[in-house]
């Protein structure tokens, strides 16, 4: 079962009904964290977040597997915003699971149910959610699933100017890679924001490879299949560091095996010319201010004078945060494009994972991302120039270089 359409402003919509429902599995995920409750004020929330992100990753793996087995892929969009049953299923699942445990904490997320309702997707989304629920057999009705999706949508909650506590979810960051049926680095990202600060974050990346530290993200995407047990969960809690472990093998339909946690740190590069750069796949190096100072190469064996190493990348923003937080690349730069609204869910969870690994995230002027700037919805952020994600050591120097280069270019 797979349905792919434009989320908004679509011209042509087709729906492919699968021959049979996805296979049902019942499992319970119990996560133990790499630190104790005495260090973590939001231990219960983080434990629940790991549980639900792991379930959400299993949902994604099942639906993407059906893409590969049935070859029923439909990508018809005019705004280049693909959406799948998995996007809606993940949002509903996370909303329902967290809503049961923490009913007073609202959710801010990407989707709403209008597209589901208008395109007869209610049943496949419901089935996907029921398959991964932790609350017994058939705990949710179709109406409750639709309401759960909408609770995270733009009309779900109005915050106002007062400080707030809320979840921020990107159901699938990197949907464009997900719908192609290849092992692109899509991510399920969930964060908890308290009074404008991200206090915990969980990212699940089902296609992360064991040896990914030696590969660019584009090389990972070019792999034909993911070996059993691939994939990671990355977690961070304020004051407790950033950690990863292998995704539970329940995602791969095998007996669950416990995996140990590994502490993550950013890389140690302290010279800009020796750093490994990552930029968004839709950008070109020449569009960045630093291109006036350095040319770029993707060949690590032949880096010339005044040339920096540009690591090929793919997929959504959150995979780049994983790369920086785990020390695979030194920094990631994202340019804010004209008329492009930057969404909180594309960055919130990545911010804490990089911070707790020793890195830093700001806009190009060096100001921290203001998650409360959108007072009503907490959905949009407004970084100046772009977003800079670094190992921390290089950060101030890069901000200075961007400022200097931008001034030179604008003259």
C-alpha positions as CSV (number, residue, x, y, z in Angstrom):
1,X,0.0,0.0,0.0
2,X,1.5,3.3,-1.0
3,X,-0.1,6.6,-2.0
4,X,1.9,9.6,-3.0
5,X,0.4,12.9,-3.9
6,X,1.1,16.6,-3.6
7,X,0.2,17.8,-0.1
8,X,-1.3,21.0,-1.5
9,X,-2.1,22.6,-4.9
10,X,-2.2,19.3,-6.7
11,X,-3.5,19.1,-10.2
12,X,-4.1,15.4,-10.8
13,X,-4.8,12.9,-8.1
14,X,-4.8,9.1,-8.5
15,X,-5.3,6.5,-5.8
16,X,-4.0,3.0,-6.0
17,X,-5.7,0.5,-3.7
18,X,-3.5,-2.4,-2.6
19,X,-4.6,-6.0,-3.1
20,X,-4.2,-6.8,0.5
21,X,-3.5,-5.0,3.8
22,X,-0.1,-4.7,5.2
23,X,0.9,-7.6,7.4
24,X,-0.1,-7.0,11.0
25,X,2.5,-7.4,13.8
26,X,2.0,-6.8,17.5
27,X,5.0,-5.8,19.6
28,X,5.8,-3.7,22.6
29,X,8.9,-1.5,22.6
30,X,10.5,-0.7,25.9
31,X,13.4,1.7,25.8
32,X,16.0,2.2,28.5
33,X,18.0,5.4,28.2
34,X,21.8,5.9,28.6
35,X,21.4,8.1,31.7
36,X,19.3,8.1,34.8
37,X,16.3,10.0,36.0
38,X,18.4,12.1,38.4
39,X,20.1,13.9,35.4
40,X,17.1,14.2,33.2
41,X,14.1,16.4,34.1
42,X,12.2,15.0,31.1
43,X,13.1,11.4,31.4
44,X,9.5,10.1,31.1
45,X,8.9,12.3,28.1
46,X,12.1,11.2,26.4
47,X,11.4,7.5,27.1
48,X,8.0,7.8,25.5
49,X,9.4,9.8,22.6
50,X,11.9,7.0,21.8
51,X,9.2,4.4,22.0
52,X,6.9,6.2,19.6
53,X,9.6,7.2,17.1
54,X,10.7,3.6,17.0
55,X,7.1,2.5,16.3
56,X,6.9,5.3,13.6
57,X,10.0,4.0,11.9
58,X,8.6,0.5,11.8
59,X,5.4,2.0,10.1
60,X,7.6,3.8,7.6
61,X,9.7,0.6,6.8
62,X,6.5,-1.4,6.2
63,X,5.0,1.2,3.9
64,X,8.2,1.7,1.9
65,X,8.6,-2.0,1.6
66,X,5.2,-2.2,0.0
67,X,6.4,0.4,-2.5
68,X,9.3,-1.9,-3.5
69,X,7.2,-5.0,-3.6
70,X,4.2,-3.7,-5.6
71,X,5.9,-1.0,-7.5
72,X,2.9,1.2,-6.9
73,X,4.5,4.6,-6.7
74,X,2.5,7.7,-7.7
75,X,4.3,11.1,-7.7
76,X,2.1,13.8,-9.1
77,X,2.7,17.2,-7.7
78,X,2.9,20.8,-8.7
79,X,4.5,22.3,-5.6
80,X,7.2,19.6,-5.1
81,X,5.8,18.6,-1.7
82,X,5.1,14.9,-1.8
83,X,3.2,13.2,0.9
84,X,2.4,9.6,1.7
85,X,0.3,7.4,3.8
86,X,3.3,7.1,6.0
87,X,3.4,10.8,6.7
88,X,-0.2,10.8,7.9
89,X,0.2,7.5,9.7
90,X,3.2,8.7,11.6
91,X,1.6,12.0,12.6
92,X,-1.6,10.2,13.8
93,X,0.4,7.5,15.7
94,X,2.6,10.0,17.5
95,X,-0.3,12.3,18.3
96,X,-2.4,9.4,19.8
97,X,0.5,7.7,21.7
98,X,1.8,10.9,23.3
99,X,-1.7,12.2,23.8
100,X,-2.5,9.2,26.0
101,X,0.6,9.7,28.1
102,X,0.8,13.5,28.2
103,X,-2.7,14.8,27.4
104,X,-1.9,18.4,28.4
105,X,1.0,18.8,25.9
106,X,-0.1,19.9,22.4
107,X,1.6,18.8,19.2
108,X,2.9,21.0,16.4
109,X,3.3,19.0,13.2
110,X,3.3,19.2,9.4
111,X,0.1,17.7,8.1
112,X,-3.7,17.9,8.5
113,X,-6.4,15.5,7.6
114,X,-8.0,17.4,4.7
115,X,-6.0,15.5,2.1
116,X,-6.7,12.2,3.8
117,X,-10.4,12.8,3.8
118,X,-10.7,14.1,0.2
119,X,-8.7,11.3,-1.4
120,X,-10.2,8.2,0.4
121,X,-7.1,7.5,2.4
122,X,-8.7,7.1,5.7
123,X,-8.7,3.3,5.8
124,X,-5.0,2.8,4.8
125,X,-3.9,5.4,7.3
126,X,-6.1,3.8,10.0
127,X,-4.6,0.4,9.3
128,X,-1.1,1.7,9.4
129,X,-1.7,3.3,12.8
130,X,-3.5,0.3,14.3
131,X,-0.6,-2.0,13.3
132,X,1.9,0.0,15.4
133,X,-0.3,1.0,18.4
134,X,0.9,0.2,21.9
135,X,-2.7,0.2,23.3
136,X,-4.0,-3.2,22.4
137,X,-6.1,-4.5,19.6
138,X,-7.9,-1.8,17.5
139,X,-7.8,1.0,20.2
140,X,-8.6,3.8,17.7
141,X,-11.5,4.6,15.4
142,X,-11.1,6.3,12.0
143,X,-12.6,9.5,13.5
144,X,-10.0,9.5,16.3
145,X,-7.2,9.0,13.8
146,X,-8.3,12.0,11.7
147,X,-8.8,14.1,14.8
148,X,-5.3,13.1,16.0
149,X,-3.8,14.3,12.6
150,X,-5.6,17.6,12.9
151,X,-4.5,18.1,16.5
152,X,-1.0,18.7,15.1
153,X,-2.1,20.7,12.1
154,X,-2.4,24.5,11.6
155,X,-5.8,24.7,13.3
156,X,-4.9,22.3,16.1
157,X,-3.8,24.7,18.8
158,X,-3.4,28.5,19.2
159,X,-0.5,29.4,21.6
160,X,-0.4,33.2,22.0
161,X,2.6,35.1,23.3
162,X,2.9,33.3,26.6
163,X,5.7,30.6,27.1
164,X,4.5,27.2,26.2
165,X,5.3,23.5,26.3
166,X,4.7,21.5,23.2
167,X,5.9,18.7,20.9
168,X,7.3,19.4,17.5
169,X,7.1,16.6,14.9
170,X,8.3,16.1,11.3
171,X,6.6,12.8,10.4
172,X,9.0,12.1,7.5
173,X,11.8,14.5,6.7
174,X,13.1,13.5,3.3
175,X,9.8,12.3,1.8
176,X,11.2,12.9,-1.7
177,X,13.8,10.2,-1.1
178,X,11.3,8.0,0.7
179,X,8.9,7.8,-2.2
180,X,11.6,6.9,-4.7
181,X,11.8,3.5,-3.1
182,X,15.5,3.7,-2.4
183,X,17.3,3.8,1.0
184,X,17.5,7.5,1.2
185,X,18.1,9.0,4.6
186,X,14.6,10.0,5.6
187,X,14.1,10.8,9.3
188,X,11.3,10.8,11.8
189,X,12.0,13.8,14.1
190,X,10.4,14.6,17.4
191,X,11.3,17.3,19.9
192,X,9.9,18.7,23.1
193,X,10.0,22.5,23.5
194,X,9.6,24.1,26.9
195,X,9.4,27.9,27.2
196,X,11.1,28.4,23.9
197,X,13.9,25.9,24.5
198,X,14.3,22.4,23.0
199,X,14.8,20.2,26.0
200,X,14.8,16.8,24.3
201,X,14.9,15.3,20.8
202,X,14.6,11.9,19.1
203,X,15.5,11.2,15.5
204,X,14.9,7.8,13.9
205,X,16.6,7.1,10.6
206,X,15.8,3.6,9.3
207,X,18.3,3.5,6.4
208,X,21.4,4.8,8.3
209,X,24.2,2.3,7.6
210,X,26.6,0.8,10.1
211,X,29.6,2.1,8.2
212,X,28.0,5.4,7.1
213,X,30.9,7.4,8.7
214,X,32.9,6.6,5.7
215,X,30.3,7.5,3.1
216,X,28.5,10.6,1.9
217,X,24.8,10.7,2.1
218,X,24.5,10.4,-1.6
219,X,26.6,7.2,-1.6
220,X,24.2,5.8,1.0
221,X,21.2,6.6,-1.2
222,X,22.9,4.8,-4.1
223,X,23.0,1.6,-2.1
224,X,20.5,-0.9,-3.4
225,X,19.3,-2.3,-0.1
226,X,19.6,-1.9,3.6
227,X,21.2,-4.8,5.6
228,X,19.2,-6.3,8.5
229,X,19.6,-4.2,11.6
230,X,20.6,-1.0,9.8
231,X,19.1,2.2,11.1
232,X,19.7,4.3,14.2
233,X,17.8,6.2,16.9
234,X,19.5,9.4,18.0
235,X,18.4,11.0,21.3
236,X,19.4,14.1,23.2
237,X,18.3,15.6,26.5
238,X,19.5,18.9,27.8
239,X,22.5,18.4,30.0
240,X,22.8,14.7,29.2
241,X,24.5,14.6,25.8
242,X,23.6,13.1,22.5
243,X,23.5,9.4,22.0
244,X,22.7,6.8,19.3
245,X,21.8,3.1,19.2
246,X,20.8,0.8,16.5
247,X,17.1,0.8,15.7
248,X,15.4,-2.1,17.3
249,X,15.4,-5.1,15.0
250,X,11.6,-5.3,15.4
251,X,11.7,-2.8,12.5
252,X,13.1,-5.6,10.4
253,X,10.6,-8.3,11.5
254,X,13.1,-10.2,13.6
255,X,13.3,-10.9,17.3
256,X,14.2,-7.8,19.3
257,X,17.8,-7.5,20.2
258,X,19.0,-5.0,22.8
259,X,21.6,-2.5,21.5
260,X,23.9,-0.4,23.6
261,X,24.0,3.4,23.4
262,X,27.0,5.3,22.0
263,X,27.8,8.8,22.9
264,X,28.0,11.2,20.0
265,X,30.4,14.1,19.6
266,X,30.9,16.6,16.8
267,X,34.2,16.5,14.9
268,X,37.3,18.3,16.0
269,X,38.0,20.5,12.9
270,X,39.3,23.9,13.9
271,X,40.5,25.2,10.6
272,X,37.8,26.2,8.0
273,X,39.8,25.1,5.0
274,X,40.2,21.6,6.6
275,X,36.5,21.2,7.5
276,X,34.0,19.0,5.6
277,X,31.1,21.1,4.4
278,X,27.5,19.9,3.8
279,X,24.9,22.0,1.9
280,X,21.3,21.3,1.1
281,X,21.0,19.1,-2.0
282,X,18.9,21.7,-3.9
283,X,21.6,24.4,-3.5
284,X,24.8,25.0,-5.4
285,X,28.0,26.2,-3.7
286,X,28.1,29.3,-5.8
287,X,24.9,30.5,-4.2
288,X,26.6,30.8,-0.7
289,X,28.6,33.8,0.5
290,X,31.7,31.8,1.2
291,X,32.0,30.9,-2.5
292,X,33.7,34.3,-2.9
293,X,36.5,33.0,-0.7
294,X,36.6,29.3,-1.5
295,X,35.8,27.1,-4.5
296,X,34.6,23.6,-3.6
297,X,35.4,20.0,-4.6
298,X,33.8,16.7,-3.8
299,X,37.2,14.9,-4.2
300,X,38.8,14.4,-0.9
301,X,42.1,13.3,-2.5
302,X,42.7,16.5,-4.4
303,X,41.8,19.6,-2.4
304,X,43.5,22.6,-3.9
305,X,44.5,25.9,-2.4
306,X,41.5,28.1,-1.4
307,X,39.3,25.0,-1.9
308,X,37.0,23.3,0.6
309,X,35.7,19.8,0.7
310,X,32.0,19.7,-0.1
311,X,30.4,16.4,1.0
312,X,27.7,15.3,-1.4
313,X,24.3,15.1,0.4
314,X,20.7,14.2,-0.2
315,X,17.3,14.2,1.4
316,X,15.9,16.4,4.1
317,X,17.4,18.8,6.6
318,X,17.4,16.4,9.6
319,X,19.8,13.9,8.1
320,X,22.3,16.8,8.0
321,X,21.9,17.4,11.7
322,X,22.7,13.7,12.3
323,X,25.8,14.0,10.2
324,X,27.1,17.0,12.2
325,X,26.1,15.6,15.6
326,X,27.9,12.3,14.9
327,X,31.0,14.0,13.5
328,X,30.6,12.7,9.9
329,X,30.8,16.3,8.6
330,X,32.0,19.5,10.3
331,X,29.2,21.8,9.3
332,X,26.0,22.2,7.3
333,X,24.8,25.4,5.7
334,X,21.3,26.1,4.5
335,X,20.4,29.2,2.6
336,X,17.0,30.8,3.2
337,X,15.4,31.2,-0.3
338,X,13.1,34.1,-1.3
339,X,9.5,33.3,-0.5
340,X,10.5,30.1,1.3
341,X,9.0,29.7,4.8
342,X,11.3,27.8,7.2
343,X,9.4,25.3,9.4
344,X,10.1,24.6,13.0
345,X,9.8,20.8,12.6
346,X,12.7,20.8,10.0
347,X,15.1,22.0,12.7
348,X,13.9,21.8,16.3
349,X,15.1,18.2,17.0
350,X,18.3,18.7,15.1
351,X,19.2,21.8,17.2
352,X,19.3,19.9,20.5
353,X,21.1,16.9,19.0
354,X,23.9,19.1,17.7
355,X,24.1,21.3,20.8
356,X,24.3,18.3,23.2
357,X,27.0,16.7,20.9
358,X,29.1,19.9,21.4
359,X,28.1,21.9,18.3
360,X,26.2,25.1,17.7
361,X,23.2,26.1,15.5
362,X,22.3,29.7,14.6
363,X,21.2,31.8,11.7
364,X,23.9,33.4,9.5
365,X,24.1,36.4,11.8
366,X,24.9,34.2,14.8
367,X,21.5,34.5,16.5
368,X,19.9,31.5,17.9
369,X,16.8,30.2,16.2
370,X,13.7,31.7,17.8
371,X,11.1,29.0,18.0
372,X,8.6,31.4,19.6
373,X,8.7,34.0,16.8
374,X,5.5,32.5,15.4
375,X,3.4,33.3,18.5
376,X,0.2,31.8,17.4
377,X,1.1,28.6,15.7
378,X,4.8,27.9,16.7
379,X,5.1,26.6,13.2
380,X,7.5,29.0,11.4
381,X,10.9,30.3,12.2
382,X,12.6,33.3,10.6
383,X,16.4,32.9,10.5
384,X,18.4,35.7,9.0
385,X,20.1,34.7,5.7
386,X,20.2,31.1,6.5
387,X,20.9,28.4,9.0
388,X,24.4,27.4,10.2
389,X,25.0,24.1,11.9
390,X,28.6,23.5,13.0
391,X,30.9,21.7,15.4
392,X,31.0,24.8,17.6
393,X,34.7,25.4,17.2
394,X,34.3,26.8,13.7
395,X,31.1,28.7,14.3
396,X,32.1,32.2,15.2
397,X,34.8,32.3,12.5
398,X,32.2,31.1,9.9
399,X,29.7,33.8,11.0
400,X,32.4,36.4,10.6
401,X,33.3,35.1,7.1
402,X,29.7,35.0,6.0
403,X,29.2,38.5,7.1
404,X,32.3,39.7,5.4
405,X,31.6,37.9,2.2
406,X,27.9,39.0,2.2
407,X,29.0,42.7,2.6
408,X,31.5,42.3,-0.3
409,X,28.9,40.7,-2.5
410,X,26.3,43.4,-1.8
411,X,28.5,46.3,-2.8
